Amino acid sequence: MKFIPSVTALCSFAALVSLGRGAASTGSPFYGDPPNQTHPWAVHDQNRPQPSLVAPGTFSTARQPGQPPSDAIVLFDGTAASLNKWESDTKEGMPNAPTKWIVSDSAMECVPKSGYIRTKEKFGDCQLHVEWAAPKNVLGDSQGRGNSGIFPMGLFEVQVLDNYNNPTYADGFAASVYGVNPPLANALRPPGEFQVIDLIFRRPVYRAGKLVDPGYITVFCNGVLVQDHTPLEGPTGHMKRPGLQSVPDQGPLKLQDHGNPVRFRNIWYRPLPPRSVEGGTDGVLTAEATTAKRQQIAAGIRRDAAKLAGTAQMLRLAESLVYEKDGATYARVEEMVTAYVAGLKALPSAQREPQKNDAKTVLRALKYLAKFEIMPAGFAATKTLDQVVQAQGWDKEKK
């Protein structure tokens, strides 16, 4: 018998397979529901990449900034050197200019009448962390007190304002999507203390000039949810409704000079992966995107199979059929299965026992493929293998 090596090699190899970012995946093939027209992965798919490893940071307090997570891109860390990552928000066509904002007590402080500032770096969808503090000495009221703004991509404002015992119009409140949506709660600390803002930003997505996803902002203020997946309605304006319009894929983060010496610290972001509407591979995809991804996964599995031999190779090739019914691969699997079953059947009953685990694994795979019409239910080799398993009493063993 040449074609009955242990299937353990397949299980060990599968645990090392990685078809994308993150650590190697683990799991069992031929297990959950297979891919369909809008999902390229099977349920509980062993080939689906593991999440990337990120060391979490520490939480901030009103007095002490926390540490960013290990994959964060730091935009301001309290040092004068990190202020070099920012510049004045000059008008389009004008030369770049250094910011006139200052660093004081490890915070970046707005110098009134110096203008907005922006990051030199441009980015789009992100998890954004910003901490800000209004002046401890309270001056003014309503919009004239501790006013600034956080602008992802320089376009969409999340309001910064000292609303501690200071009412104003609701859609201009601190942590509002300015002019669009008031915050769900006023979770501010007293003036002079730092407010911790965590923001999830998804930009609008257009395709061929048509809106396919408006984009969203989710905001936590001091750990309290204040914007719950709020749809964007276009770039922020004043005294007028924003209008939907196409936006670039990336832009700078801007902070507003509204004439108040608001302070900022501990600013960082984490890029987010693309959504399904823009080429991501998680969630419900279009039929076209799903087909392309399934073909990619199948090709990767076939490359893996080429490094294996015997039963392990046969099962890995069979697994690729779950994602793509490639004719040549199907013929090869059919040939290998037929040879495997014939070889097992030819063995005397007493010599089959060492092949028990392999035989049960192959039968489970064949039944899975038949259940989901990837291979025919009447495949002769499947029936023969089922008969061998029953004759040996392997089907009655406790699972």
C-alpha positions in Angstrom: 0.0 0.0 0.0 1.5 3.3 -1.1 -1.4 5.6 -0.5 -2.3 5.4 3.1 0.1 7.6 5.1 -1.1 9.2 8.3 -3.5 12.1 8.1 -1.7 13.6 11.1 0.5 15.4 8.6 -2.5 17.3 7.3 -3.6 18.4 10.7 -0.1 19.6 11.7 0.3 21.4 8.4 -3.1 23.0 8.5 -2.3 24.5 11.9 0.6 26.3 10.3 -1.2 27.6 7.2 -1.7 31.4 7.0 -3.4 32.9 4.0 -3.3 36.5 5.2 -2.3 38.9 8.0 -2.0 37.8 11.5 -0.9 34.6 13.2 -1.5 31.1 11.7 -5.0 29.7 11.8 -6.3 26.6 13.4 -9.4 24.5 13.1 -10.9 21.6 11.2 -11.7 21.4 7.5 -15.0 20.1 6.3 -16.7 21.4 9.4 -19.0 24.5 9.1 -21.2 25.6 6.3 -19.2 26.2 3.2 -18.7 29.6 1.4 -21.7 30.9 -0.5 -22.3 33.7 -3.1 -21.6 36.5 -0.6 -19.3 34.9 1.9 -15.9 33.7 0.7 -15.1 31.9 4.0 -16.7 28.8 5.5 -18.2 29.0 8.9 -15.5 28.3 11.5 -13.0 28.3 8.6 -9.5 27.0 9.4 -8.1 29.0 6.5 -9.4 32.4 7.8 -6.5 34.5 9.1 -6.2 34.9 12.8 -6.4 38.5 14.2 -3.2 40.5 14.4 -1.6 40.5 17.8 -1.8 44.0 19.4 -0.5 44.7 22.9 -3.1 47.0 24.5 -2.1 50.3 26.0 -3.3 51.8 29.3 -6.2 54.0 30.0 -5.9 57.7 30.5 -7.1 59.6 33.5 -8.0 63.2 33.8 -4.5 63.9 35.1 -2.4 61.2 33.4 -2.3 60.2 29.7 -2.3 56.5 29.1 -0.1 54.5 26.7 -1.2 53.8 23.1 -1.6 50.3 21.9 1.4 48.7 20.2 0.2 49.3 16.7 -0.9 52.9 17.1 0.6 55.7 15.0 1.4 58.5 17.5 0.7 62.0 16.3 1.5 63.9 19.5 3.1 62.5 22.6 3.7 65.6 24.6 7.1 66.4 23.3 8.2 69.4 21.2 9.6 66.9 18.7 6.2 65.4 18.0 4.9 68.9 17.3 7.0 68.7 14.1 4.4 66.2 12.8 2.0 69.2 12.5 1.8 72.3 10.4 -0.4 75.3 9.9 -3.5 74.7 7.9 -2.5 77.0 5.0 -4.9 77.5 2.1 -4.6 75.3 -1.0 -1.8 76.5 -3.3 0.0 78.3 -0.5 3.4 77.0 0.8 3.4 74.9 3.9 4.2 76.7 7.2 5.2 75.5 10.7 2.5 75.7 13.3 2.4 78.5 15.8 0.8 76.4 18.4 3.0 75.7 21.4 3.9 72.8 23.7 3.3 73.6 27.4 3.4 71.0 30.3 3.4 68.1 27.8 0.3 69.4 26.0 -0.1 71.1 22.7 -1.9 74.4 23.2 -3.8 76.5 20.7 -2.4 80.0 20.2 -5.5 82.1 19.5 -5.6 83.7 16.0 -2.8 81.4 14.8 -5.2 79.4 12.7 -6.1 75.7 12.4 -3.3 73.1 12.4 -3.1 69.8 10.5 -1.0 66.7 10.5 1.5 66.3 7.8 0.4 62.7 7.5 -2.8 61.9 5.7 -5.0 58.9 6.6 -8.6 57.8 6.2 -10.6 55.2 8.2 -9.3 55.0 11.7 -9.6 54.5 15.4 -8.6 58.0 16.7 -7.7 59.0 20.2 -7.6 62.6 21.3 -7.4 64.2 24.7 -8.3 67.8 25.2 -8.8 70.3 28.1 -10.6 73.6 28.2 -8.9 76.5 30.1 -9.3 76.2 33.9 -10.1 79.8 34.1 -13.7 80.0 32.7 -14.3 82.8 30.3 -17.3 83.3 28.0 -20.4 81.1 27.5 -22.1 79.0 24.9 -19.8 78.7 21.8 -17.4 81.2 23.2 -16.0 79.0 26.0 -13.3 76.4 25.4 -14.1 76.0 21.7 -12.1 74.0 19.2 -12.8 71.0 16.9 -11.5 67.6 15.8 -11.6 67.1 12.1 -10.9 63.6 10.7 -9.6 64.0 7.1 -9.9 67.8 7.8 -13.6 67.6 6.8 -15.9 66.3 9.5 -16.0 68.1 12.8 -16.4 66.5 16.2 -17.0 69.5 18.4 -14.7 70.5 21.2 -16.4 72.8 23.7 -16.5 73.5 27.4 -20.1 72.5 28.1 -19.6 71.8 31.8 -22.5 73.8 33.2 -22.6 75.7 30.0 -25.6 75.0 27.6 -25.5 75.7 23.9 -27.4 74.6 20.8 -27.6 70.8 20.9 -25.9 70.1 17.6 -23.0 72.3 18.6 -22.5 70.6 21.9 -19.2 69.0 22.9 -18.8 65.6 21.1 -21.5 66.5 18.6 -21.1 65.9 14.9 -21.2 69.6 14.4 -24.4 70.8 12.9 -25.7 67.3 12.3 -26.1 65.2 15.5 -26.0 66.1 19.2 -24.2 63.8 21.6 -26.2 61.2 23.4 -25.0 62.5 26.8 -22.9 65.2 28.4 -20.0 63.3 29.9 -17.6 66.1 30.4 -15.3 66.7 33.3 -14.8 70.2 34.8 -12.8 72.7 32.8 -9.0 72.3 33.2 -9.3 68.5 33.3 -8.6 66.5 30.2 -11.4 64.9 28.3 -10.7 61.6 26.7 -12.2 61.2 23.2 -12.1 57.8 21.3 -13.5 58.0 17.9 -14.2 55.4 15.1 -14.2 57.1 11.7 -15.4 55.6 8.4 -15.2 58.0 5.5 -17.9 58.2 2.8 -17.3 55.8 -0.2 -18.3 56.7 -3.7 -18.1 54.5 -6.8 -18.5 55.9 -10.3 -19.7 59.1 -8.7 -22.5 57.4 -6.7 -22.6 57.1 -3.0 -22.3 53.5 -1.8 -21.6 54.1 1.9 -22.2 57.5 3.7 -19.5 56.9 6.2 -20.0 56.9 10.0 -18.6 58.3 13.2 -18.8 56.6 16.6 -17.5 58.6 19.6 -16.8 57.8 23.3 -16.3 60.7 25.6 -14.6 59.7 28.9 -15.7 56.2 28.2 -19.4 57.1 27.6 -20.9 56.4 24.2 -22.0 59.8 22.8 -22.2 59.1 19.0 -23.6 55.7 18.0 -22.5 55.0 14.4 -23.8 58.4 13.3 -24.0 58.6 9.5 -22.1 61.4 7.9 -24.0 63.9 5.8 -21.0 65.6 4.2 -18.2 67.9 5.2 -18.9 70.2 8.2 -20.3 73.7 7.6 -21.6 76.5 9.8 -25.2 77.7 9.7 -26.0 75.4 6.8 -26.6 71.7 6.3 -23.7 69.7 4.9 -24.1 68.3 1.5 -23.1 64.8 0.3 -20.1 64.9 -1.9 -17.2 62.8 -3.0 -14.2 63.0 -0.7 -10.6 61.8 -1.1 -9.5 58.5 0.4 -7.2 60.2 2.8 -6.7 63.6 4.5 -4.9 65.2 7.4 -6.3 65.4 10.9 -7.1 69.1 11.7 -7.6 70.8 15.0 -9.5 74.1 15.2 -8.4 77.5 16.4 -11.6 79.1 17.6 -9.9 81.8 19.7 -9.6 79.8 22.9 -6.4 78.3 24.3 -7.6 74.7 24.3 -4.9 72.1 25.1 -4.4 68.7 23.5 -2.4 65.7 24.4 -1.9 61.9 23.7 -3.1 61.9 20.1 -2.8 58.7 18.1 -4.6 56.6 15.5 -4.9 53.1 14.2 -5.8 52.5 10.6 -8.8 50.4 10.0 -9.1 47.7 7.3 -11.3 48.3 4.2 -15.0 47.7 4.4 -16.5 45.1 2.1 -17.8 47.9 -0.1 -14.3 49.0 -0.8 -12.5 45.6 -1.2 -12.5 44.2 2.3 -12.9 40.4 2.7 -15.0 40.3 5.8 -18.7 40.7 6.0 -21.2 40.3 3.2 -19.5 40.9 -0.2 -20.7 41.3 -3.7 -20.9 38.1 -5.8 -18.0 39.3 -7.9 -15.7 40.0 -4.9 -16.7 36.8 -3.2 -15.8 34.7 -6.3 -12.5 36.4 -6.6 -11.6 35.8 -3.0 -12.8 32.2 -3.1 -10.5 31.6 -6.1 -7.6 33.2 -4.2 -8.2 31.0 -1.2 -8.5 27.9 -3.3 -5.2 28.7 -5.1 -3.5 29.1 -1.8 -4.7 25.8 -0.6 -3.6 24.1 -3.8 -0.1 25.6 -3.3 -0.1 24.1 0.2 -1.2 20.8 -1.1 1.7 20.7 -3.5 4.0 20.5 -0.5 2.2 17.5 0.9 1.9 13.8 -0.1 -0.5 10.9 0.1 -3.7 11.3 2.1 -2.8 14.7 3.4 -2.4 16.0 -0.1 -5.6 14.4 -1.2 -7.6 16.0 1.6 -6.0 19.4 1.1 -6.9 19.3 -2.6 -10.4 18.2 -1.7 -10.7 21.2 0.6 -9.8 23.6 -2.2 -12.9 22.4 -4.0 -15.0 23.9 -1.2 -14.0 27.3 -2.5 -13.6 26.7 -6.2 -14.8 23.7 -8.3 -11.7 23.6 -10.5 -12.0 20.8 -13.0 -8.5 19.6 -13.0 -8.3 19.5 -9.2 -11.7 17.7 -9.0 -10.4 15.0 -11.4 -7.2 14.6 -9.4 -9.1 14.3 -6.1 -11.5 11.8 -7.6 -8.5 9.7 -8.8 -6.7 9.9 -5.5 -9.8 9.0 -3.5 -10.6 6.0 -5.7 -7.0 4.8 -5.3 -7.1 5.3 -1.5 -10.4 3.4 -1.0 -9.3 0.6 -3.3 -6.1 0.2 -1.4 -7.8 0.2 2.0 -10.4 -2.3 0.8 -7.7 -4.6 -0.4 -6.1 -4.8 3.0 -7.1 -7.8 5.2 -9.4 -6.6 8.0 -6.7 -7.1 10.7 -4.3 -4.8 8.8 -6.9 -2.0 8.5 -6.8 -1.0 12.1 -3.8 1.4 11.9 -5.7 3.2 9.1 -8.8 3.8 11.2 -8.4 7.5 11.9 -7.4 8.3 8.3 -10.4 6.3 7.0 -12.9 8.1 9.2 -11.4 11.5 8.3 -11.6 10.8 4.6 -15.2 9.5 4.9 -16.2 12.6 6.9 -14.7 14.8 4.2 -16.4 12.9 1.4 -19.8 13.1 3.2 -19.3 16.9 3.7 -18.5 17.3 0.0 -21.6 15.3 -0.9 -23.8 17.2 1.5 -23.0 20.5 -0.1 -23.0 19.0 -3.6 -19.4 19.6 -4.2 -19.0 15.9 -5.1 -21.9 13.6 -6.0 -23.7 11.8 -3.3 -23.5 8.6 -5.3 -19.7 8.6 -5.7 -18.8 4.9 -5.7 -15.6 5.4 -3.6 -17.7 7.1 -0.8 -20.1 4.1 -0.6 -17.2 1.6 -0.6 -15.4 3.5 2.2 -18.6 3.8 4.2 -19.0 0.0 3.9 -15.4 -0.6 5.1 -15.9 1.7 8.1 -19.1 0.0 9.1 -17.6 -3.5 8.6 -14.7 -2.5 10.9 -17.2 -1.2 13.5 -15.5 2.2 13.4 -18.8 4.0 12.9 -20.1 2.8 16.3 -17.2 4.2 18.3 -17.8 7.1 20.6 -17.1 10.4 18.9 
